[in-house]
């Protein structure tokens, strides 16, 4: 179903102010479910309004729709397909996890930004698609996949999953997990946990 037809099927008397965001969200969920039905894929997971994926501790950046590859659920550093604040545009963003929760801004200084750059320049330099700051795949990440009137629920998620950038994301996450399992990231992860302790104190 195209998005314009999906919109037309919704009660016109519904709350317009809150309804537009809900339209995008439900269309995305519909497309994800159609993707699963079409491919019978077992490796992808959709998180909806999962507050643990919002930025911490300031919660300024929210990620209400997020697709993760289950193979990398234990990654301390890994990219996911998501939106940020606005729900009509999607791309790939780095998530940092410690203590089983997404820890985006875990200090009052630039430690988190420094880590993103360390990952990009020291460990992931062969991946040209990573943005200049290290946080995203391409510098226009929020605009990569936008829901428009012509977007079709049958293909929207399928086109994202089959995109070359998603293949890059999986290769990046795979390398990050191998480095993590080898102990290469122990110092970085410990610095996150120490910074979190200082915030709590």
N, C-alpha and C positions, 0 to 999 in steps of 0.2 A: 504494500500500500504506500502510495506517495504521501509525503507529509501534508501537502495541501488537501488531499482527500481525507487524511486522518483528522485534520483540523475541522473540516466541514462536517465530520461525523459527530463532533462534540457539541453538546448543548450550548447554543449561542447565549443563553441566559446565565451561564456559569460566570464565576468571578474572573473578570478579564485581567485584573492586576496580578493575581496569583496564578491564574489559569495558564498564561503564556509559558511560564517556567515549567509548570506541570505538563504541558503539552510536549515540550522538548524532552523532558525526563521520561515520560511514558512512551514516547516514540522510540527513544533510545533503548529502553527496556524491551519493547516489542521487537525491535530489530535484533537485539542480542538473543532473545528467545527463538526467533526465526533462524538465526545463524546456528544455534545449537541443534535445532530440529533438522536443519539442512545437512549439517556436517557430522552430527553425533559426536562432536568434540567433547572430551572430558578434561582438557587441560586448562580451560579458561574459566575464570570466575568473575562475576560482576558484583561489585559492592555498591549498595545504594544508601546514601546518607549515613555512612559509617564514620562517626566522629573521630575514630582513632586514626583516620587518614587525613584529618585536618592538621594544619600547622600547629606545632606545639613549641613553646608555651603560649604564644600570643594569639593563636587561632585566627589570624588575619586572612590566611589563604585556606579556602574550603574546597574540598574535592568530593562533591556529592555523588558523582558517578565515576567509577574507577574499575577498569578491567585489568586483572592480574593473571599471570601465568602461574598455575599452582606449583609448578616445578621449582619456582624461585621464592616460595612463601617464606623461607628462612633466611633470605638475603638480608644482610644489614644494609647493603647499598644495592638498589635496583630500580629500574625504570618500569613505569606502568603507563597504560593508556588511560587518560582521564581528562576531565574538564577542570577548570579552576575558576571558582566563583560563578561565572556565567555558564549556563548549561548548553548553549547551542553550538559551542566549538570545542574540539577535542584534539589532543596530541599526546606527546610522550614526555613524562616528567620524572626526574630522579626523586626517589623516596629514601629516606634514611631511617632505619629502625633500630631502636635499642629498648631493652626491657619490654619486648613484645608490643611496642607502640611506635607509631610514626613520630619521629623527632626531627622536625624541620628546622626550627630555630631553637637550639638548645643552649644558647648562651647570649649574653648581651653584646658580644663583640662579633667579629666576622668569622668565627671558627667554622660555622656550617658552610659559608661561601668558600672558605679556604679549602675545605675538604672536597667540595665539588670540583674545584680546580685541580687539586692533587689527583683525584681520580682520573680526570680528563687528560692531564699532561703526563702523569707518571705511569698510569696503568692502562689507559684507553686511547693512547695517541694514534693508534691505527684506525680509529673510527672517526672519519671526517664529518660524519653527520651530527656529532655532538656539538651543541651550541658553544659560543665563545665563553660563557660563564660556567659551563659544565652541568647546568641544571636540566637542560632540555635536549631533545633531539630536534635540531634546527632552531634558529632564533625566532621563528614565527610559529612556534609550536601550538599555541592556542587556536591558530587559524588554519591548521592543516586539514581538519575534517569538520566542516560546518554543516549543520542541518539547514537545508533550504527547502522551498516548496517542492522542488523536483526530487528531493532525496527519497529513496525508496527503501522501505523497511526490510525488504528481501535482500538488499545488497549493501546497505549502509555499513553495518558491522562487518560483513564478509569482506568488503573492500578494504576496510581498515586492517583486519587480521591478515589479509593476503598482501598487504603493501610491503614494499622493500624496507621501509623504515621499521616495520614490525619484525622483520627478519633480523635487521640490525639490532633492535632492542633485545631479542632473544639471545643473539650472539654476545652482546654486551653483558647481559645478566648472567649468562653461562660463565663468562670469564670472571666476573666479579664473585660468583659463588665459589669457583675453584680457588681463587686467591684467598677468599675468606676461610675456606676449609683447610688451606695450607698454613694458616696462621699469619698470613701477610698483613691482615688488617687488625690484628690484636691491639696494636698501639692506638690506632685511630678509634676503634670501638671503645677502648678504655678512656680515651680523652672525652668522648661523648658522655659516658657515664659519670665521669668526674665533674664535668660541667653541669650535668643535671643535678648532682648532689649540691653544688654551690647555689643553684637556683632554689632548691627546696629549703636550703638553710637561710 
